[in-house]
């Protein structure tokens, strides 16, 4: 059934969303032997309790989002490094967050340049207060599986 696959993709999207926009954590050292890491290993040692381990990954994602909101970027980076380390044990989050959101071309049949061009057209329509054209472009992208996210830094997108 498609439903469990969609749920798994949504769950991964939540984890990648916590990492999106953060600088690379390759040089960041995760807090060694943190409470979350201990609980993660305890869950995995308990008959390979992946549900418990994954719940801890979502706790870390929430913590990263909270730290980012509080503008505590250094702490968010340490939590992100721990999230990637623990998720890596399960074979998760091995892709760069931006690459995850861009996905593969098969969804919708549009390549990145075509999507960016349509977003630029939409931005121009917004500037000209042509709301009908703006909505039409958003709807066209949505119909092709592209989700737009408007924010203070502009419009980002992901295949959804």
C-alpha positions as CSV (number, residue, x, y, z in Angstrom):
1,X,0.0,0.0,0.0
2,X,1.1,3.6,-0.7
3,X,0.1,4.9,2.7
4,X,3.0,3.5,4.8
5,X,5.4,4.8,2.1
6,X,3.9,8.2,2.3
7,X,4.1,8.2,6.1
8,X,7.8,7.2,6.0
9,X,8.5,9.9,3.5
10,X,6.7,12.5,5.6
11,X,8.7,11.3,8.7
12,X,12.0,11.7,6.9
13,X,10.9,15.1,5.6
14,X,10.4,16.2,9.2
15,X,13.9,15.1,10.2
16,X,15.4,16.7,7.1
17,X,13.5,19.9,7.8
18,X,15.3,20.3,11.1
19,X,18.6,20.1,9.3
20,X,17.7,22.3,6.3
21,X,19.5,25.6,6.1
22,X,22.0,24.7,8.8
23,X,25.7,24.9,8.0
24,X,27.5,21.6,7.4
25,X,28.0,19.7,10.6
26,X,31.0,17.7,9.4
27,X,33.4,19.6,11.7
28,X,31.0,19.9,14.6
29,X,31.5,17.5,17.4
30,X,28.3,16.1,18.9
31,X,28.0,16.2,22.7
32,X,29.6,12.9,23.7
33,X,27.5,10.5,25.8
34,X,24.5,12.9,25.9
35,X,21.2,11.8,27.5
36,X,19.6,11.4,24.1
37,X,22.5,9.2,22.9
38,X,22.3,7.0,25.9
39,X,18.6,6.5,25.5
40,X,19.1,5.8,21.8
41,X,21.6,3.1,22.5
42,X,19.5,1.7,25.3
43,X,16.5,1.4,22.9
44,X,18.7,-0.3,20.3
45,X,20.1,-2.7,22.9
46,X,16.5,-3.5,23.9
47,X,15.8,-6.1,21.2
48,X,16.6,-3.6,18.5
49,X,13.8,-1.2,19.5
50,X,13.9,1.0,16.4
51,X,10.6,2.7,17.2
52,X,12.1,3.9,20.5
53,X,15.3,5.0,18.7
54,X,13.4,6.9,16.0
55,X,11.3,8.7,18.6
56,X,14.6,10.0,20.0
57,X,15.5,11.3,16.6
58,X,12.3,13.2,16.5
59,X,13.0,14.7,19.9
60,X,16.4,15.9,18.6
61,X,14.6,17.4,15.5
62,X,12.3,19.3,17.8
63,X,15.2,20.5,19.9
64,X,17.1,21.7,16.8
65,X,14.0,23.7,15.7
66,X,13.6,25.2,19.2
67,X,17.3,26.1,19.4
68,X,17.1,27.7,15.9
69,X,14.1,29.7,17.0
70,X,16.0,30.9,20.1
71,X,18.9,31.8,17.8
72,X,21.2,29.3,19.5
73,X,22.9,28.2,16.3
74,X,26.0,26.6,17.9
75,X,23.8,24.5,20.1
76,X,21.6,23.6,17.2
77,X,24.6,22.5,15.2
78,X,25.7,20.2,18.0
79,X,22.2,18.7,18.2
80,X,22.2,18.4,14.4
81,X,25.5,16.6,14.5
82,X,24.1,14.2,17.1
83,X,20.9,13.7,15.0
84,X,23.0,12.8,11.9
85,X,25.3,10.5,13.9
86,X,22.4,8.6,15.5
87,X,20.3,8.5,12.4
88,X,23.3,7.2,10.5
89,X,23.3,4.1,12.7
90,X,19.9,3.4,11.2
91,X,21.0,4.3,7.7
92,X,19.0,7.5,7.7
93,X,19.8,11.1,6.8
94,X,22.7,10.2,4.6
95,X,21.7,12.7,1.9
96,X,22.2,16.4,2.2
97,X,19.0,18.1,3.3
98,X,18.7,20.3,0.2
99,X,19.2,17.3,-2.0
100,X,16.5,15.5,-0.1
101,X,14.0,18.3,-0.7
102,X,14.9,18.7,-4.4
103,X,14.3,15.0,-4.9
104,X,14.4,13.3,-8.3
105,X,13.2,14.7,-11.5
106,X,10.7,11.9,-12.0
107,X,8.2,13.6,-9.7
108,X,6.4,16.1,-11.9
109,X,8.9,15.7,-14.8
110,X,10.4,19.2,-14.2
111,X,14.1,19.7,-13.7
112,X,15.5,22.2,-11.2
113,X,16.1,25.0,-13.8
114,X,12.5,24.7,-15.0
115,X,11.2,24.9,-11.4
116,X,13.4,27.9,-10.6
117,X,12.2,29.7,-13.8
118,X,8.6,29.2,-12.8
119,X,9.3,30.5,-9.3
120,X,11.0,33.6,-10.8
121,X,7.8,34.1,-12.9
122,X,5.7,33.8,-9.8
123,X,8.0,36.3,-7.9
124,X,7.6,38.8,-10.8
125,X,3.8,38.2,-10.7
126,X,3.8,38.9,-6.9
127,X,5.9,42.1,-7.4
128,X,3.3,43.2,-10.0
129,X,0.5,42.2,-7.7
130,X,-0.8,39.9,-10.4
131,X,-2.3,37.5,-7.8
132,X,-4.2,35.4,-10.4
133,X,-0.9,34.6,-12.3
134,X,0.8,34.0,-9.0
135,X,-1.8,31.5,-7.8
136,X,-1.9,29.8,-11.2
137,X,1.9,29.2,-11.1
138,X,1.7,27.8,-7.6
139,X,-1.2,25.6,-8.6
140,X,0.7,24.4,-11.7
141,X,3.8,23.5,-9.6
142,X,1.6,21.8,-7.0
143,X,-0.1,19.7,-9.6
144,X,3.4,18.5,-10.7
145,X,4.3,17.6,-7.1
146,X,6.3,20.7,-6.3
147,X,5.6,22.3,-2.9
148,X,6.5,26.0,-2.5
149,X,7.4,27.5,0.8
150,X,7.4,31.3,1.0
151,X,9.6,32.8,3.7
152,X,11.4,35.9,4.6
153,X,14.4,34.9,2.5
154,X,12.3,34.2,-0.6
155,X,10.6,31.1,-1.9
156,X,12.1,27.6,-1.4
157,X,10.7,24.4,-2.9
158,X,10.7,20.7,-2.5
159,X,9.3,17.8,-4.3
160,X,6.4,16.6,-2.3
